[in-house]
Each structure stands twice: as structure tokens, then as C-alpha cells.
Amino acid sequence: MANMSLTKVVMPEQEPNVRNKNFDEVTLGYTKEMAMEEATRCLNCKNKPCVSKCPVNVSIPEFIAHVAEGDFEAAYQTITRDNALPAICGRVCPQENQCEGQCVRGIKGEPVGIGRLERFVADYHMKNAKVEPLQVEKNGKKVAVVGSGPAGITCAGELIKKGYDVTVFEALHKAGGVLSYGIPEFRLPKDLVAKEIETIEQLGVKIETNVVVGRSITIDELMEEGYDAVFVGSGAGLPRFLNIPGENLLGVYSANEFLTRVNLMKGYKFPEAPTPVKVGEKVAVVGAGNVAMDAARTAKRLGAKEVYIVYRRSEEELPARKEEIHHAKEEGIIFKLLNNPAKIVGENGWVTGMECVKQELGEPDASGRRSPVPIEGSNYILDVDTVIIAIGQSPNPLIRQTTPGLEVQKWGGIIVEEDTMKTSKDGVYAGGDTVTGAATVILAMGAGKKAAKAIHEKLSQ
């Protein structure tokens, strides 16, 4: 019989004033009993609206039914038919806008905690299951994958199961892409990412790090070396800036650089070890997406006494996940909404403050969105010594500059056929942030899965 509670089983988490001083995971996960109780809230709807909104089409009611029965390994096998990275997706997917956003239980209460259950199942499997070697007959064909982020890893995992020899080329010294360098330890533990990557390698995927495709080797050269297809999942690692005076001062970071330094130089071991990233006492983070929340909460953990989110729109327009906003506020992050930076000021080459202009929302445009309008004479100096710019990223231009025949958007995104992820260059496919611009992990995974299917269909002819 279904559990008709209107609320999710609460997931334990660290106290805000404890966790904002460490890099341990904020949310602690369900116990077996909690997971089984939450699973009984699922109505196993006939139409399964949650599945249709999942970018990789996980059989959600089926895996939840296994959880309710206590068969957690069956639940894991159900999820991984479609999702190669369940422990990661359970933590960082915006479920509220996807599967949980369509849950029927959400009409008169909270939706089923699909993400929490996915996380539990994946964590339980990692702790208790023995990985069996994959027995697949090789088909003699090779595929190269550029980038070891969620799109690339998903594409590689799908193709290795179909008998292809797959090699992933990663520019950095550590595999995982944005999962390793972009998302903080307190949201996505690095040992967990390493285990997920290890699972893909155990299937037979080869990963070569420190290979910058476009510099170390080009896509054309990969094809000449005998690869039958290439999938480009190189992400969007080129930061955008405000183009205001003072952005070249010392103490100004892009969020990309800031988070990469902390993650890859092990800044998350602070305070047990010295931080490799200089953070002042007062930090302003410009932007209000998930990356901005990550940067602000990281700065707090690295010892900043005051951290501000500076955003030109209002509370209703905040683009970050509600959970991330909630956690940031609990941890003492100060939100300065309807404020827009005009200039970063400094002394002796270092940041000493940021000039802001207060905003008000104007009349709605044709889309119904109200744009911010500056309030004349409202300029003031916000006293900060570190500024982090988190207003988005674009694809690195290396791939498009070194690949003749590859068509791209004006802003740099690779143009693909929507159904196949095929590019304008024969044998080359692309997906994830390098196509869409910065988006979500699960959307990138969906693209990688779609591309793998199209590559297989083409090479099987």
C-alpha cells in the first residue's frame, strides 16, 4: 500500500554553521529504512510522466519498486541500463525541473525523492556489490572520445558495451571533466567521481590524460590513425567576463579558474592543509547560477568572513537550483539582489572594492520577462577584496579552429543534428556543453547516449 505522506522523508545533513567550515558532503544520504519508506510514496503511475522528463529515460517507477522491496541491487541494475553515473546524477541533477517536476505526488504535496533514491541505490551498490567483468565480443572498430566529462564518459560507456574499442582523450591530468574540476567537494565528493570513472575503465574504456585535442593531436589526425568515428564532448570551459574596468586586477577570478584551482589543487583539504587559492576576507561573486553558488560557498569554506552574491535581478529570477540557494543562505552567504557591477576598483594592483549600481525591474517585454533598469545616482562601493565572475562559460575555440569543415554557432557551439548529434563533418559527432553552452550533467549524458546510438547505427551498416 502506498505511503500517502505529503512530504519526502527528510534527508539528514550537516548543520549550516558546521558545514560552512569544512568540505565534507552537506547532505548525508538515506539509510536503508529511509529509502524504503520514501520509495513507498511512489504510485507507479500508468503513464510514468517522470520517465518522459528524464533526459536518459531511466525506468524510474521500476527502480523505485525494487527499493521498496529492499532489492537495492536490482534497483541499481535497472538504473544503469540507461544511466552510467547514478551516484553523480542523484546528487547534482536538477530533479525539480525534470523527473520530480512531473511527479504526480507533487500536485498536492512534495514529489517522490527520486534523486535521493537514485543516490542511495548507487552508494549502496558501491559499498556492497562486486563488479563483474563485462564480456562483450569486440567488433574491430575504434571510436575516439574528446573529453572525459559526463557527455564523453556516457558515450564511451555505451559504445564499449556494443563491442567498440573506445579511447577517451582528456586535456587535464585528471579524468571527469566538470565533475572533477567544476563541482565542489561538498556537493560531489572526488573519490565518488573517481569510482564512477573507474567503473567505466573496468568496462574496457581507455582514458588518456594530458592530451589537448587541437594541440596535441587534431580530430583529422585521429581519423587518420584509424578511428572510425569521433565524439566531441569537450565541454564549455571558456569563461565569460563582464567587460568592465578593473577586471584585470589581482584578486579577480573567473569562477571556472577559482573552482578548478580548489578542486585540482586540493584546496578542499583546507584547513587541514594550506589552501592553494588566495581568498580575502570579503568576497563578491557576480552571478546567481549554480556555479555562482558553488563559488560563494567554497569561498566561505576557505575562510572568507563575508561572501556576497551580486545579481542584477530579483529573488524570483535566481537561476540556481532552489536547494543550492537554500543551502547558501543557511551557510551565511549574503544576497545583494537588484545590484549590477559597474567597475572593480583597486589599489597597488589589488582589488579593494566593487562599484555597484542598484536596479529596479522594468515593464515586461514580449516574453513576459522584466529586465533590470539602473536607478540613477544609486552607485556605491561594495567593500570587498576578492571578486569572482560567474556569468557563464563558452566552448573553448581550439576544436573549431583546428577542425576544417566543422560548422559552429556564432557564439562557438558546435552545430549538430538534433536526433543524431552528427556534426557537419563526416564521422564526427558532438554533445554536451560544447553544443549547448553550459547546461546540466544529465543533459550532457543524454547527448552522449544519443550520439553513441547514432554512431553504432552508422558503423553497423
N, C-alpha and C positions, 0 to 999 in steps of 0.2 A: 504494500500500500504506500502511495506517495506521501512524502513528508510535505505538508502544506504550509510550513512556516514561510512567512513573507520576507524573511531576511536570510542572508547567507550565514553559514557557520563562520564565526569570526576567526580570522587567521591571526595567530599570535605575532607580535612584532616588538622590537626593542623600544624602550621609552625614548621619546624625542631628544631629551637633554642628555641621554647617554649615547645614543647612536650618532648624534651630530659631532661627536668627538672620536669616532672610530670608523673604520671602513668595513666592518662586518655587515653581513646582509641585513637589511632593515626588516623584512618580513621573514618569519621563521618556518613557514610551511605548516601543512596539516599533519596530524598524527593519522594512523590508520583509522581510528574510530571517527575522527572528524571528517575524513574523506568519505567514508561510507555513509555517514549521516548526511553530508551535503549531496552526495550522489542520489540519495532517495528523493531529493526535491525535483529531479528530472521527471517530466511527464511522458517521455518517449513519444513525442508528438508524431502523428502520421506523416505530416508534410515536412518535418525536420527543417524549419527555417534557419536554424543555427548553422547547418551544413552548407547551405547555399551562400551564406555570407562569409564562410571561411575561404581565404584565397587558395588553400591547398586541399579543400574539401575533405577534411578529416571526418570520419564517421562518428560524430560526437555522441549521439544517444547510445550507440553501440558500446563505445569505450566506457561511458558513464555507467551503463548497466553492469558491466564487468566489475567496476569499482564497487558498486552497491552490493555485489555478491562476494566481494573480498578477493576476487581473482585479478590481482593487480598486474600480473604478467600478461594475461590475456588482453587486459586494457592497453598495456604498452604495445603489444604486437598490433593491436587494432590501430592505434595512433600512428605508428611508424610505417604502416602501409602507405601513408600519404605525407607524413611529416618526419623529416630526418633529424630535426633538432627540437624535440618536445620540451626538454628541460629549459631551453632558452626561450622558446615561444611562450611557455607557461609563465615566464617572468616578465618579458618585455613587449609582448603583443598588446595592441590596444583593443582588448576584447570588448570593451564597452561600445566600440564603433563597429564591431564585426559580429562574431558569433553571439556574444552575450547581448548585444544590441538588438538581436532578433528573437531572443528567448521569450517564449510565451509567459513564463513566470514573471518577467519584468513588467508586464502590463499592470498588475496590481501589487507589485512589491519589487524585491530585488531579483534579478535573473539568477539562474544557477551559476555557481562559481566555476565556470568551465576552465578558465585559465588556472585557477588554483588546483583543480583536479588534475589537469594535464601536468602541471609542475610536480604534484605529489607522485603521480604514476612514474614519471621519468626518474625522479630522485630515488624512488623505491627500487626501480629496476637497476640503477647504477650501483646501489648498495648491496643488492641481493642476487642479481642474476649473473650467470656465467655466459659470456659471449661465445657463441658457436661460430667457427669459421664459415664463411659463405662459399658454397660450392656452386660455381657458375661456369659453364663452358665458354671459353673465350671465342670471340668471332673474328679475331685477327685484325680488327680495326682500332684506330687510335683517335682520341679526342683530346685536345688541349683546352684547359680552362684558365682564363686570366682572372686572377683574384680569388682569394680564399674566404671571402665573406659569405653571408647567407645565400646569395644567388649562386655563386660559384660552387660552394660546398653541396648545395641541393642538387644542382645539375650533375656534378661529379658522382654523387651517391646514386642518383637514378640511373646513370649510364653504366656504372660499374656493375650494377645488378643485371644489366642486359648483356653483359659479356664484353664490353669495350675495355681497352686499356686506357686509363684516364690519368693524365698528369696535370696537376694544378700548379700554376706559376704565381707566386706571391711576392710582391715588391718589398715588403718589410721582412724583418728577421723572425717574425712570429706569425703563424697562421691564425686565421679567424676574422681578418678584416675588421670592420667596425665593432664586431663582438669582442675583439681583443683590445683594440686601441680607443674605441669611442665611448663605450658604456662603462660607467664606474663600477668598481668592485662591489660597492654596497647594493647595487641593483643586479649585477650579474657577475658572480664570483669567477675569477680567471681559471681556477682549477676545474670548474664545471665546463667552461668553454673548451679547455684542453681535453677533457674527457670526451666531449662530443666530437671534437676533431679526431681524436684517437680512434673513436668508433668508425669514422669514415675511412681512416687509414687501414684499420683492420679488415675492411671490406676489400682492400687492394688498391685504393686510390693513392697515387704517389704525389707528394707535395714538395715542390722545390721553392725554397725561400730565397730572399735577396736577388730575385730576378725581376727587373723592371722592364716589362714588355713595352717596347717603344724606344728603349735604350739598350738593354742587354741583348734583346732579340726582338724582331718585329713580327707582326702577325703573318706577313708574307713569308718570312723565313721559317716560321713554324709550319706553314703549309708545305714549304719546300722540303722540310725534314720528314715529311710523310704523315703528318696529321690529317685525318680525313675531314675533320671539322674543328672549328674553334668557337668556344663560347666566351664572350667578354662580360665579366661581372666585376669590373674594376671599381665600382662604387662612385661616390661623389666626394672626393677628398680635397677639393679646391675651395678654400673659404672665401666668403664674400665679406666685403668691408663697407663701412658707412660712407667713405669718401668725404670725411670732414677733417678740418685742421687738427693736428695733434696725434693722428693715428700711428705715426712713426716713433712716438715717444717710448722710452723704456718703461716697462710696466703695462704695455698694451699687448694682449694676446688675441689671437683668434681662438674660439672655443675648441676648434679642431686641434690646434697646436697644444693648447693647455691640457686637454684631456688625454691626448696621445702621450705627452710627456709624463703625466701622472701614471697612466696605465702601463706604458712600455718601459719606463724607468723606475717602476715600482714605488712611485710616490705614495701608493695606498698602504705602504708599510709604516707610514708616519703615524704616531710619534715614536714607535719603536726604533725606526731608522730615520736619519735626516731626510727631509724632502728635497728632491732634485729640482723643484719648481719654486721660484720666489713668489710669495703671496704676501701682500701688505696687510695692514690691519683693517682697511676699509676697501671693499671691492664692489665695483659696479659691473653687473652682467647685462649687456644690452640685448634684448630679445626675450621671448617668453614661450618658446617651444620646448620640447623635451630635452634638447641639447643644452638650452639655457638653464633649465632646472638642474641638469646633471652638473654643469659647470659651477653654478651657485652653491649647490650642496657640497660639492667637492672642495671649493674654496673654504667653506665653513669648517670642514674637517681638517684642512691644512692649517688652521689656526687663525683665520680672519675673524675679527671681533664683530664686524658689521658687514653684511652682504646684501646688496640691493639688486632686485630685478627691475630694470628700467624698460618700460614698454609704452609705446605711444597710443595704445588703445585701452579699452576698459576691461573690467573683470570678465564680462560676457564674451569678449573676443579672444581670451587667452587660448592659444593653440595647443598647449601641452595637455597631456593626459590629466584628468581630474585627480587621479591617485598621486601623480607626481607633484601637482600643485598643493594638494592637501599635505603631503609629507614635507614639502619645502616650508610651508607656513608653520607646521608643527616644530620644525627644526630651527625656527627663528629667522628665516630669510624674510627680508623686508621688501614688500612690493610697492614700487613707485609707479603707479599706472597713470596713463594720460600724461606722460612725460617723454620728450623726444630729445636725444642728444644733438647739440649744435656744434660743439667743439670740445676737444680734450686739451686741458691746459697743463703746463708743466714748468719745472724749474731745474736748471742744470741737466736737462735731457731726460728727467724722470717725471712721471705723472704726479700731479698734485691735486687734480680735481677734474670735473667734467661739467661743462656748461650745458644746462638743460632748459628746454622751453616747455612750459605747461601747455596742454592741449585740451580741446573740447571736441565732442563728436558733432559733425555737421549733419546736414539733411541726408536721408538715404539716397543712394544712387539707383540706377536701373535694376541692379541686382538686389537691392534692399539693404546693402551694407552701408553703414555710416562711417565716413572717412574722418580721421582726426584733423582738426584745424588748429593751428597755433594761436595762442592767446597773446595778443600784442603786449609787450612790456613785461612779460612774466618770466623772463630769463633769470636764472640763478645758478650759482656754482654748487654742485654737489661735492662735498669733501671726500675724495677717495684717492688712494694711491695705486690702485690696480684697476684696469678696465679689461673686460673680456667681451669680445664681439661674437654674438651667437645669433646671426640673422640668416643663416643658411649656407649651403655649400653647392658647388657645381662639379661636374666631372672634370678630372684632370685632362688637359688638352693633348697629352702625349700620344694616346691611342689614335685620335683623329688626325693628328699631324703626321703620323708615320704610317698610315694605312690608306693608300690611294684607293679611291672608289667607295669609301665608306661615307655615306651621307649622314649629316648631323643637323640638329636644330640650330637656330641662331645662337642659343644660349649654351650649346655644346653637347646636349643629349643626343645619343645615337638613335637614329630613326630605324624602327623595326616594324614588321608586320605583326599586328596585334595577336593573331591566332597562333603564330609560329615563332615569334621573336627573331625571325630571319632578318638580317640587315640587307643593305643594297649590294654587299659584296658576297659573291658566291661562296658557300661553305662557312660563312661567319654568322654567328648568332649573338645576341646580347640581351641582357636583362638586369633588373635591379636599378639601383640609383644612377647608374651610368646612362640609363634610358629615361627614367622618370624625374631625375633630380632626387634630393634627399627625401626618402619616404620611410616605410616601416620594414622591419625584418621579415615579417610574414609575406608582404607583397613581393619583396625580392625573392623569397623562397618560391612563391607561386610562379614567378617569371622563370626561375631556374628549372622548375619542374616542367613547365610548358615547353621550354626550349629543348630539354632532354627528350621529350616525346617527339618533337618535330625532327630533331637530329636523327633519332632512331628510325623514324619513318622514312627519312630521306636516304639514310645509309643502308637500309634494308631492301631497297628497291633493286 
